[in-house]
């Protein structure tokens, strides 16, 4: 069975905020970010354990760097779910309520 990736609603909101930022500064940079994001997601699907463990934030949470951002994801048998896309300087723990840790 081939795994696929899916963008969770929170990650979609994160991505929209990032793209809004780029639209104000450079459309080319925004397009490049989207291309790199899609390439990164395909790479995660092929090599799901490539990311660093962020298990202290949520069970089975992993993350990979994309420029100044961290693409956070959870892997199941059928799916790689991108759950958040956060700037590396953000307080990651504040973005994951305790309910994620159950």
N, C-alpha and C positions, 0 to 999 in steps of 0.2 A: 504494500500500500504506500502510495506517495503522500508525504506530508505536505501541507500547504500552510500559508500564513494568513492571519486575520488581524485586523487592527481593532482593538477594543475602543468603545466610545471615548474613554478618557484619553487614550493615545491619539485618537482622531482630533480631539479638541487641542491637545498639545501640538500636534502637527499643524493644525490651522493657525494657532498662535505664532508658531515659528515662521510659517509662510507669510503671515501678515507682517511680521517684522522684516522679512526679506523684501516684500513688495514695497515697503517704504524706502528701502535702501538700494536694492539691486535685483531686478527681475531675473537676470542671468544667474546670480548667486542662488536665488530661490529655486530655479529650475535645476541647477546643479545639485542642490541639497536633495531635492525630490529624487533625482536619478541615483544619487549615492544611497539614499534611504532604501529605495527599491532594491538596489543591488545588495545592500547589507541584509535585507530581509530574505532575499533568495539564498544568500550565503548561510544565514542562520538555519534555514530549512534544510540545506545540505549538510551542515555541520552544527547541529543544535547545541552541543556541549562546548562550543568554541568560546562562549561568553563567560565572564567572571560570575561566580555565585554571589547573589545578593539575598541569600536565604535568611539573613537576619532581618530583612524587611518583610518578606513573605515567603511561604514555603515554595520551593522549586523555582524561585525567581532568579533569572540570569540577566546579564546585561553586556552589551558591547558598545564601544565608543564609536561615535559618528561626529567628527569634528569636535565641537565643544559640548556635545550632547551625549546622553547615555540612552540607548534603546533598551528598554527593560521588557523582558518577555518570559513566558512560561511555556514549556514544551509538554505536549501530551502525545499519545501514540499517533493521532491523526493530524495534529495541529501545532503550529507555533503561534501563540497569541501574543502580539505586541500589546502590552498593557499600559505603558507610559513611555514618553520621550521627554526626558528632563535635561535641563542644562546641568552640566557637571558641577556648577557652583551652588546649585539649589540644595536645600536641606532635604535630602532624600527621605529621611525618617518621617519628616512632617507630611510627606506626600502619601504615606501608606498608613492608614489608620490601623488600630489594633485588630480590627475585624479581619484584615488580610493575614494576620499571623496565626489564625486558627486552623 
